[in-house]
Amino acid sequence: MLNYELQTENIDYGTQKLSLLVVGKGLTACIVTSAIEALGLCAVNTDDITPYSGLFHSCDQASLQSILEPLSKASFLSRTSLNATPLEIAQNGHGFSVTFDNGLQRTFSCVFLAVDTLPAPLPEGIPKEAKVFEPEIKNSLPGQSICFLLDYKEITDPAIGLSAIRTALDNQLAGGESVVILQHTPVKGFFGESLYESARIAGVKFIRFGDHQPKILSVNDSKDAAFRFRIEVKDIIQNGDDIIVECHEIFPAINPISTNVPAAFKKLLSDETDTNGSLIQDSVHCVAGKSFRRGVYCVGPASGCVDLIQTLNAAATNAVDAKFWVEQIVHNMREDIMTVSDQCVRCLTCLRLCPHMAISLKAETSRSSVIVSSSRCLECGICVAECPMTALDLNAFSEGLFIKLLQRLQDEGAGKHVVVFGCYRSAGRAMSVVQLHEEAIFFPVSCAGRLSESILSATVLACARGVLVLGCHHGNCRSNNGTDWAKARVESICGRLNSVLSNSVIVSYQTLAANEPARMVKIVNEFVGSTKQTCD
């Protein structure tokens, strides 16, 4: 069995070491804290939190009230906080050591970044009397003529655009007149199509402009003016006609500026920001705000998401993942998951390659040492396979196991068997429900990335008729790029073998998912057949 297998009963979540730090004080922090505590975990906040609406939504008022009501309970809002800003967040063996600006130092098992958006200033070209659209418009009165301006100089975030359409609909139903000027209808989102259709039926007027931006004028200087604003726009739907819109209020729906991410988080996740400065937004592994650095989560605007519903879902998902992470820390406190021999020269190849941030360097005056965090390590073996000094070894997938395989191949005779190496999460699970060819020996590994070129070459030299490596499909590897490392190594070995043996199929690489047992049988049978033809 593998080292990370857990038992989850009798876990003490109340200790300081097992508490979760939530950085933020707005609605996002309330949502995250509530999701954490709903699972029985202990959340510690950096500041007093208040559930003011800092996220956009397309919900009606009744639905919104039902969402926010649990966050408004006095017992929740009166909870204690540190009232401090994290200056340094450093990974330690089983969590994170956090230093605050008031001198306090504490250890947390997980850290959440849950800060809300910062309001954007009015862009050039919009009168200063206009007001940037915010999640809650409290100063619009029924009976007024109000214009909502989307896509001004940049495409409005769909969550903000739908929130503006919802407010326009509410104003229309309250007796006012609503106009929405936009370039792209933001139907991509929760309730998008139905909300747009409901607004049209209720009488909200939609005007769509093309390449020419609307011209907004303030007519406040005229005492006789019935309206405060005049908007000149060319409607591409109405045969390109010029349209004049006059209204009492105009609310430009402007994307908020980059979130004020604390410097401590920027340093911790320096390689996980997108071009907009949002954290971990573009990664397929991080759609819910989960960082590659295990135990770190970014929810809401910090990850580029300003949608209330999506933030609620992300908070719940990450809270569950954090609970699993805490359970893993409790039951995996030992440090013998990997050995580092005296052959280590501290080249830090392992530190740079580890996809789980499980390796760090302990600086010492005489001789620094490589430290492996057992709670973060998933035993993928990428570091072991790439160590230039062969100084690392996984205890659960040690070199000794491979040596026994090589000895078996030699004892049973040259060319008798084909060796199939497979990731235990994909090929290993598929293997559990099928019977492979009698000439195939299946050898499960923690990850295809564990297979070094030396292991693959030694298997060929040990008289195996062929070596087949089954990795995960590209993008589905739990260790990020372990399967890609395996593919590159197989291609390198094939290149060298082809210079010696022409038209040979000795080493091959394929990808497989756990739910493809029939395909696994087909791949193995075809490979066994190809090696027989080569021998003939």
GINORNOR-V288768 format. One record per residue. N is the residue number from 1. RES is the residue in one letter. PHI is phi as a letter, one per 40 degrees, with the letter a starting at -180 (* if undefined). D_CENTER is the distance of its C-alpha to the mean C-alpha in whole Angstrom. Layout:
N_RES_PHI_D_CENTER, N_RES_PHI_D_CENTER
//
This chain:
1_M_*_28, 2_L_c_25, 3_N_c_25, 4_Y_c_22, 5_E_c_23, 6_L_b_24, 7_Q_b_26, 8_T_b_25, 9_E_c_28, 10_N_f_30, 11_I_b_27, 12_D_c_28, 13_Y_c_25, 14_G_c_27, 15_T_c_28, 16_Q_c_26, 17_K_c_25, 18_L_b_22, 19_S_c_22, 20_L_b_18, 21_L_c_18, 22_V_b_17, 23_V_c_18, 24_G_i_19, 25_K_a_22, 26_G_c_21, 27_L_c_20, 28_T_c_17, 29_A_c_18, 30_C_c_20, 31_I_c_18, 32_V_c_16, 33_T_c_19, 34_S_c_20, 35_A_c_18, 36_I_c_18, 37_E_c_22, 38_A_c_22, 39_L_c_21, 40_G_g_23, 41_L_c_21, 42_C_b_23, 43_A_b_21, 44_V_b_22, 45_N_b_22, 46_T_c_23, 47_D_a_25, 48_D_c_27, 49_I_b_25, 50_T_b_26, 51_P_c_25, 52_Y_c_26, 53_S_c_24, 54_G_b_21, 55_L_b_19, 56_F_c_21, 57_H_a_22, 58_S_b_24, 59_C_c_25, 60_D_c_29, 61_Q_c_31, 62_A_c_31, 63_S_c_28, 64_L_c_26, 65_Q_c_29, 66_S_c_28, 67_I_c_24, 68_L_c_25, 69_E_d_28, 70_P_c_27, 71_L_c_25, 72_S_b_29, 73_K_c_30, 74_A_c_33, 75_S_c_32, 76_F_c_28, 77_L_c_29, 78_S_c_31, 79_R_c_29, 80_T_c_29, 81_S_a_27, 82_L_c_27, 83_N_f_28, 84_A_a_27, 85_T_b_24, 86_P_c_22, 87_L_c_24, 88_E_a_22, 89_I_b_19, 90_A_b_20, 91_Q_c_19, 92_N_b_22, 93_G_d_23, 94_H_b_21, 95_G_i_19, 96_F_b_19, 97_S_c_22, 98_V_b_22, 99_T_b_25, 100_F_b_26, 101_D_c_28, 102_N_c_31, 103_G_g_31, 104_L_c_30, 105_Q_b_28, 106_R_a_26, 107_T_b_24, 108_F_b_20, 109_S_c_18, 110_C_a_15, 111_V_b_14, 112_F_b_13, 113_L_b_13, 114_A_b_14, 115_V_c_16, 116_D_c_18, 117_T_c_19, 118_L_b_22, 119_P_c_25, 120_A_c_26, 121_P_c_29, 122_L_c_31, 123_P_c_31, 124_E_c_35, 125_G_h_37, 126_I_b_36, 127_P_d_39, 128_K_c_38, 129_E_c_40, 130_A_c_37, 131_K_b_34, 132_V_c_30, 133_F_c_28, 134_E_b_27, 135_P_d_25, 136_E_b_28, 137_I_c_32, 138_K_b_34, 139_N_b_37, 140_S_c_38, 141_L_b_41, 142_P_d_42, 143_G_g_44, 144_Q_c_43, 145_S_c_42, 146_I_b_38, 147_C_b_36, 148_F_b_33, 149_L_b_32, 150_L_b_28, 151_D_g_27, 152_Y_c_30, 153_K_g_29, 154_E_a_25, 155_I_c_24, 156_T_c_23, 157_D_d_19, 158_P_d_20, 159_A_c_19, 160_I_c_22, 161_G_c_24, 162_L_c_24, 163_S_c_25, 164_A_c_28, 165_I_c_29, 166_R_c_29, 167_T_c_31, 168_A_c_33, 169_L_c_34, 170_D_c_35, 171_N_c_37, 172_Q_c_39, 173_L_c_39, 174_A_c_41, 175_G_h_43, 176_G_c_42, 177_E_b_41, 178_S_b_38, 179_V_b_37, 180_V_b_34, 181_I_b_34, 182_L_a_31, 183_Q_b_30, 184_H_b_27, 185_T_c_27, 186_P_c_24, 187_V_c_24, 188_K_c_20, 189_G_i_19, 190_F_c_20, 191_F_g_24, 192_G_d_24, 193_E_c_27, 194_S_c_29, 195_L_c_29, 196_Y_c_30, 197_E_c_33, 198_S_c_34, 199_A_c_34, 200_R_c_36, 201_I_c_39, 202_A_c_39, 203_G_h_40, 204_V_c_37, 205_K_c_38, 206_F_b_36, 207_I_b_37, 208_R_b_35, 209_F_b_35, 210_G_b_35, 211_D_c_35, 212_H_c_37, 213_Q_c_35, 214_P_c_37, 215_K_b_40, 216_I_b_40, 217_L_b_43, 218_S_c_44, 219_V_b_47, 220_N_c_48, 221_D_c_51, 222_S_c_53, 223_K_c_55, 224_D_c_55, 225_A_c_52, 226_A_c_51, 227_F_b_47, 228_R_c_45, 229_F_b_43, 230_R_b_44, 231_I_b_41, 232_E_b_42, 233_V_a_40, 234_K_c_41, 235_D_c_40, 236_I_c_39, 237_I_c_39, 238_Q_c_43, 239_N_f_44, 240_G_g_43, 241_D_c_45, 242_D_c_45, 243_I_b_44, 244_I_b_45, 245_V_b_43, 246_E_b_44, 247_C_a_43, 248_H_c_43, 249_E_b_39, 250_I_b_36, 251_F_b_33, 252_P_c_31, 253_A_c_27, 254_I_b_25, 255_N_c_22, 256_P_c_21, 257_I_c_21, 258_S_d_18, 259_T_c_17, 260_N_c_19, 261_V_c_17, 262_P_d_19, 263_A_d_20, 264_A_c_19, 265_F_c_15, 266_K_c_16, 267_K_c_17, 268_L_c_15, 269_L_b_12, 270_S_c_14, 271_D_c_13, 272_E_b_9, 273_T_b_11, 274_D_c_12, 275_T_c_16, 276_N_c_16, 277_G_g_15, 278_S_c_11, 279_L_c_9, 280_I_f_6, 281_Q_c_7, 282_D_c_8, 283_S_c_6, 284_V_c_7, 285_H_c_5, 286_C_b_1, 287_V_c_4, 288_A_c_5, 289_G_g_4, 290_K_c_4, 291_S_c_5, 292_F_c_7, 293_R_c_10, 294_R_c_11, 295_G_g_12, 296_V_b_10, 297_Y_b_8, 298_C_b_8, 299_V_b_10, 300_G_g_12, 301_P_d_13, 302_A_c_12, 303_S_b_8, 304_G_g_11, 305_C_b_12, 306_V_b_15, 307_D_c_16, 308_L_c_17, 309_I_c_17, 310_Q_c_13, 311_T_c_13, 312_L_d_15, 313_N_c_13, 314_A_c_10, 315_A_c_12, 316_A_c_14, 317_T_c_11, 318_N_c_10, 319_A_c_13, 320_V_c_14, 321_D_c_12, 322_A_c_13, 323_K_c_17, 324_F_c_16, 325_W_c_15, 326_V_c_18, 327_E_c_21, 328_Q_c_20, 329_I_c_21, 330_V_c_24, 331_H_b_25, 332_N_b_24, 333_M_c_26, 334_R_c_28, 335_E_b_27, 336_D_b_29, 337_I_c_26, 338_M_a_27, 339_T_b_30, 340_V_b_31, 341_S_c_34, 342_D_c_37, 343_Q_c_36, 344_C_c_33, 345_V_b_34, 346_R_f_31, 347_C_c_30, 348_L_g_26, 349_T_d_25, 350_C_c_23, 351_L_c_21, 352_R_c_20, 353_L_c_19, 354_C_d_17, 355_P_c_14, 356_H_b_13, 357_M_f_15, 358_A_c_18, 359_I_b_21, 360_S_a_22, 361_L_b_26, 362_K_c_28, 363_A_c_31, 364_E_b_34, 365_T_c_38, 366_S_c_39, 367_R_a_36, 368_S_c_33, 369_S_b_31, 370_V_c_27, 371_I_b_26, 372_V_b_23, 373_S_c_21, 374_S_c_22, 375_S_c_19, 376_R_c_17, 377_C_c_18, 378_L_b_18, 379_E_f_21, 380_C_c_20, 381_G_g_23, 382_I_c_21, 383_C_c_23, 384_V_c_26, 385_A_c_27, 386_E_b_26, 387_C_c_28, 388_P_c_31, 389_M_b_34, 390_T_f_32, 391_A_c_32, 392_L_b_29, 393_D_a_29, 394_L_c_27, 395_N_c_30, 396_A_c_28, 397_F_b_29, 398_S_c_31, 399_E_c_34, 400_G_c_36, 401_L_c_35, 402_F_c_35, 403_I_c_38, 404_K_c_40, 405_L_c_38, 406_L_c_40, 407_Q_c_43, 408_R_c_43, 409_L_c_43, 410_Q_c_46, 411_D_c_48, 412_E_c_48, 413_G_h_49, 414_A_c_48, 415_G_g_46, 416_K_c_46, 417_H_b_42, 418_V_b_39, 419_V_c_36, 420_V_b_33, 421_F_c_30, 422_G_a_26, 423_C_d_23, 424_Y_c_24, 425_R_c_21, 426_S_b_22, 427_A_c_25, 428_G_c_26, 429_R_c_25, 430_A_c_27, 431_M_c_30, 432_S_c_31, 433_V_b_32, 434_V_b_34, 435_Q_b_37, 436_L_c_37, 437_H_d_40, 438_E_c_42, 439_E_c_42, 440_A_b_38, 441_I_b_37, 442_F_c_33, 443_F_b_32, 444_P_c_28, 445_V_b_26, 446_S_c_23, 447_C_a_21, 448_A_d_23, 449_G_c_22, 450_R_c_24, 451_L_c_27, 452_S_c_29, 453_E_c_31, 454_S_c_34, 455_I_c_33, 456_L_c_33, 457_S_c_36, 458_A_c_38, 459_T_c_38, 460_V_c_39, 461_L_c_42, 462_A_c_43, 463_C_g_44, 464_A_c_41, 465_R_c_42, 466_G_a_39, 467_V_b_35, 468_L_b_32, 469_V_b_29, 470_L_b_26, 471_G_b_22, 472_C_c_19, 473_H_c_19, 474_H_d_17, 475_G_g_13, 476_N_b_14, 477_C_c_14, 478_R_c_13, 479_S_c_14, 480_N_g_12, 481_N_b_15, 482_G_c_18, 483_T_c_20, 484_D_c_20, 485_W_c_22, 486_A_c_24, 487_K_c_25, 488_A_c_26, 489_R_c_28, 490_V_c_30, 491_E_c_31, 492_S_c_32, 493_I_c_34, 494_C_c_35, 495_G_c_36, 496_R_c_39, 497_L_c_40, 498_N_c_41, 499_S_c_43, 500_V_b_45, 501_L_b_45, 502_S_c_45, 503_N_f_44, 504_S_b_42, 505_V_b_39, 506_I_b_39, 507_V_b_35, 508_S_a_32, 509_Y_b_29, 510_Q_b_27, 511_T_b_24, 512_L_a_23, 513_A_b_21, 514_A_c_23, 515_N_c_24, 516_E_b_26, 517_P_c_29, 518_A_c_32, 519_R_c_30, 520_M_c_30, 521_V_c_34, 522_K_c_35, 523_I_c_33, 524_V_c_35, 525_N_c_38, 526_E_c_38, 527_F_c_37, 528_V_c_40, 529_G_c_42, 530_S_c_41, 531_T_c_42, 532_K_c_45, 533_Q_c_46, 534_T_c_45, 535_C_c_48, 536_D_c_50
//
